[in-house]
Amino acid sequence: MPIIHWFRRDLRLADNTALNAAVRDSGGAVIPVFILDDKLLKGRDVAPMRVRFMLESLRALDDGLRRRGSQLLVLRGDPATELARLAQATGASAVYFNRDYTPAARRRDRRVAATLRSAGVRVESFKDLVIFEEDELLTASGQPYTVFTPYKKAWLSRITPIRPQAGDWQLSPLPTLPSSIAVMSHLPSAAELGFADVQGGPKGGEPEAMRLLMQFKDSGALQAYSTRRDFPGIEGTSRLSPHLRFGTISPRQCYAVAVSTLSYAFPAKHSFSPAASDAKKEGADAWISELIWREFYIQILYHFPHADHANFNRAYDVVRWGSGDAALDEARFAAWCEGRTGYPIVDAAMRQLNQTGWMHNRTRMIVASFLTKDLLLDWRLGESYFMRKLADGDPASNNGGWQWAASTGTDAQPYFRIFNPKLQSERFDPDGTYIKRWLPELARVPVEYIHEPASMPPAVQAQAGCIIGRDYPAPIVDHAEQKEEILRRFKAVKTG
Ligand SMILES: Cc1cc2nc3c(=O)[nH]c(=O)nc-3n(C[C@H](O)[C@H](O)[C@H](O)COP(=O)(O)OP(=O)(O)OC[C@H]3O[C@@H](n4cnc5c(N)ncnc54)[C@H](O)[C@@H]3O)c2cc1C
């Protein structure tokens, strides 16, 4: 009897745990299905760039399945209804899928499993999205970790060598389906689903993910990661985030490639030292830490679902956000979104986000700090805006990143440590390469003014073709003043 494999955040054929199990258990009689769920597509925080990336990845998945003798079935509707109907029409004995851990995904999966089981269909779910899940890593007292460093230590102490699975099997052709199963005749475009036709974002698909991973390794960027990853003007990171988000690559594949580049055995000889500076680490070592951050935030949202919409640290619920003037807050938020705050590093980053659906990690931290600590706006506004733009928009990492920056989260940036946007800019984009790439109006600004163009004397402004207030805005807030204000608000919480 065939087994249905329900694709979700695992849009690949290699090293796909549930799919491999379905191939094994059915002798290749797998029915591969993806369901376009209107509840998700019509949600508040959907990014056209993410939808486009997903559709491109589905197309690549279908190509791969066709090369293996099958094809991807694309249905549209409610997953519980569609899967039950498909199981009945094909006589499938079971539905297999890889687990997802967000509160919304878990609610959906419980409902789908209950519907299928009551129709007599076996349901099996698998660990695939992460290397350690759910309760696999807990503290000595059986509690979830809420601080990264001990979590990472536990993760490293439990890891064993990983050999990703190849996925080089063949599948039986799809059975003929009755007309009651409304298979989509073609994979729709983002425009056909009602989304803006966006260009310039990351390319989707399993082959592209593997190409990026190999390029990251073969170019030496992985080995140099610890010294290059913080500079947004250079290609120092893997750009794999949308692929890890949609599972066009697995964390095990990433981990295995990273380990293969290390000059020492990992983690057996790994001298875990949270204090060791990045420069002393090998690149792959630092990169694996980032893969662990991803899993850390996934387990945080799993164990603390309230963090999805509220402060992880409820003590900060009393912090007041905003200036008290709604119109002013709205104008400031719009300036942040559109990249016209007068702080070049912030504006360059927001333009990168708006144009490409991706932003460098260093500048994500800078703009998130700026929104919360300089504009005094609620982190949830920024979190939601990111979700509406990012191709890699992921509920766990995005929420974790925002709450870290806002100092409301687990293991957060302490509230009194506030990024100074100008100093960040001088340190991480010293010659303004990144700024000039995204802010063409600053292209001719001399490097000594690039981090603070408003300080240019009028003659220099004229020479650079950049008149402040006309070609580029003056800063919309004063960093020093805003810093004092946010510190007052946070201190009030601490002192009761
Ligand atoms: C405010 C804020 C919001 C963020 N929102 C998201 C998001 O929606 N989706 C997302 O995938 N990442 C998010 N991040 C984390 C990080 O910025 C991106 O994962 C990273 O920039 C992606 O680029 P890369 O693939 O080249 O990363 P690399 O540096 O090559 O890292 C490899 C992988 O590790 C993971 N990773 C790296 N850094 C982090 C981190 N700090 N937290 C969690 N995982 C990490 C990602 O999966 C990434 O692809 C956010 C960070 C902040 C500060």
Ligand as a Chemical Component Dictionary entry (heavy atoms), coordinates in Angstrom:
data_LIG
# 
_chem_comp.id                   LIG 
_chem_comp.type                 NON-POLYMER 
_chem_comp.pdbx_formal_charge   0 
_chem_comp.three_letter_code    LIG 
# 
loop_
_chem_comp_atom.comp_id 
_chem_comp_atom.atom_id 
_chem_comp_atom.alt_atom_id 
_chem_comp_atom.type_symbol 
_chem_comp_atom.charge 
_chem_comp_atom.model_Cartn_x 
_chem_comp_atom.model_Cartn_y 
_chem_comp_atom.model_Cartn_z 
_chem_comp_atom.pdbx_ordinal 
LIG C1  C1  C 0 16.266 40.785 14.565 1  
LIG C2  C2  C 0 16.700 39.497 13.919 2  
LIG C3  C3  C 0 15.796 38.776 13.152 3  
LIG C4  C4  C 0 16.181 37.570 12.542 4  
LIG N1  N1  N 0 15.259 36.880 11.798 5  
LIG C5  C5  C 0 15.608 35.691 11.233 6  
LIG C6  C6  C 0 14.671 34.944 10.488 7  
LIG O1  O1  O 0 13.501 35.311 10.350 8  
LIG N2  N2  N 0 15.096 33.780 9.911  9  
LIG C7  C7  C 0 16.381 33.324 10.048 10 
LIG O2  O2  O 0 16.716 32.267 9.507  11 
LIG N3  N3  N 0 17.276 34.005 10.784 12 
LIG C8  C8  C 0 16.947 35.170 11.368 13 
LIG N4  N4  N 0 17.873 35.867 12.090 14 
LIG C9  C9  C 0 19.205 35.273 12.320 15 
LIG C10 C10 C 0 20.303 35.634 11.301 16 
LIG O3  O3  O 0 20.350 37.015 11.099 17 
LIG C11 C11 C 0 20.131 34.932 9.954  18 
LIG O4  O4  O 0 19.905 33.557 10.137 19 
LIG C12 C12 C 0 21.398 35.108 9.095  20 
LIG O5  O5  O 0 21.672 36.459 8.885  21 
LIG C13 C13 C 0 21.188 34.401 7.776  22 
LIG O6  O6  O 0 22.275 34.572 6.920  23 
LIG P1  P1  P 0 23.190 33.347 6.496  24 
LIG O7  O7  O 0 22.347 32.220 6.030  25 
LIG O8  O8  O 0 24.216 33.854 5.559  26 
LIG O9  O9  O 0 23.810 32.937 7.896  27 
LIG P2  P2  P 0 25.151 32.200 8.312  28 
LIG O10 O10 O 0 25.946 33.172 9.093  29 
LIG O11 O11 O 0 25.804 31.517 7.188  30 
LIG O12 O12 O 0 24.610 31.122 9.366  31 
LIG C14 C14 C 0 24.204 29.801 8.976  32 
LIG C15 C15 C 0 22.801 29.529 9.442  33 
LIG O13 O13 O 0 22.718 29.542 10.862 34 
LIG C16 C16 C 0 21.459 30.068 11.263 35 
LIG N5  N5  N 0 21.693 31.302 12.036 36 
LIG C17 C17 C 0 22.700 32.170 11.889 37 
LIG N6  N6  N 0 22.623 33.147 12.814 38 
LIG C18 C18 C 0 21.521 32.873 13.545 39 
LIG C19 C19 C 0 20.889 33.523 14.648 40 
LIG N7  N7  N 0 21.386 34.636 15.200 41 
LIG N8  N8  N 0 19.759 32.999 15.131 42 
LIG C20 C20 C 0 19.232 31.871 14.592 43 
LIG N9  N9  N 0 19.785 31.216 13.562 44 
LIG C21 C21 C 0 20.916 31.705 13.050 45 
LIG C22 C22 C 0 20.687 30.376 9.995  46 
LIG O14 O14 O 0 19.871 29.277 9.694  47 
LIG C23 C23 C 0 21.790 30.557 8.975  48 
LIG O15 O15 O 0 21.387 30.308 7.658  49 
LIG C24 C24 C 0 17.503 37.085 12.722 50 
LIG C25 C25 C 0 18.408 37.820 13.488 51 
LIG C26 C26 C 0 18.013 39.015 14.084 52 
LIG C27 C27 C 0 19.008 39.784 14.906 53 
# 
loop_
_chem_comp_bond.comp_id 
_chem_comp_bond.atom_id_1 
_chem_comp_bond.atom_id_2 
_chem_comp_bond.value_order 
_chem_comp_bond.pdbx_ordinal 
LIG C1  C2  SING 1  
LIG C2  C3  SING 2  
LIG C2  C26 DOUB 3  
LIG C3  C4  DOUB 4  
LIG C4  N1  SING 5  
LIG C4  C24 SING 6  
LIG N1  C5  DOUB 7  
LIG C5  C6  SING 8  
LIG C5  C8  SING 9  
LIG C6  O1  DOUB 10 
LIG C6  N2  SING 11 
LIG N2  C7  SING 12 
LIG C7  O2  DOUB 13 
LIG C7  N3  SING 14 
LIG N3  C8  DOUB 15 
LIG C8  N4  SING 16 
LIG N4  C9  SING 17 
LIG N4  C24 SING 18 
LIG C9  C10 SING 19 
LIG C10 O3  SING 20 
LIG C10 C11 SING 21 
LIG C11 O4  SING 22 
LIG C11 C12 SING 23 
LIG C12 O5  SING 24 
LIG C12 C13 SING 25 
LIG C13 O6  SING 26 
LIG O6  P1  SING 27 
LIG P1  O7  DOUB 28 
LIG P1  O8  SING 29 
LIG P1  O9  SING 30 
LIG O9  P2  SING 31 
LIG P2  O10 DOUB 32 
LIG P2  O11 SING 33 
LIG P2  O12 SING 34 
LIG O12 C14 SING 35 
LIG C14 C15 SING 36 
LIG C15 O13 SING 37 
LIG C15 C23 SING 38 
LIG O13 C16 SING 39 
LIG C16 N5  SING 40 
LIG C16 C22 SING 41 
LIG N5  C17 SING 42 
LIG N5  C21 SING 43 
LIG C17 N6  DOUB 44 
LIG N6  C18 SING 45 
LIG C18 C19 SING 46 
LIG C18 C21 DOUB 47 
LIG C19 N7  SING 48 
LIG C19 N8  DOUB 49 
LIG N8  C20 SING 50 
LIG C20 N9  DOUB 51 
LIG N9  C21 SING 52 
LIG C22 O14 SING 53 
LIG C22 C23 SING 54 
LIG C23 O15 SING 55 
LIG C24 C25 DOUB 56 
LIG C25 C26 SING 57 
LIG C26 C27 SING 58 
# 
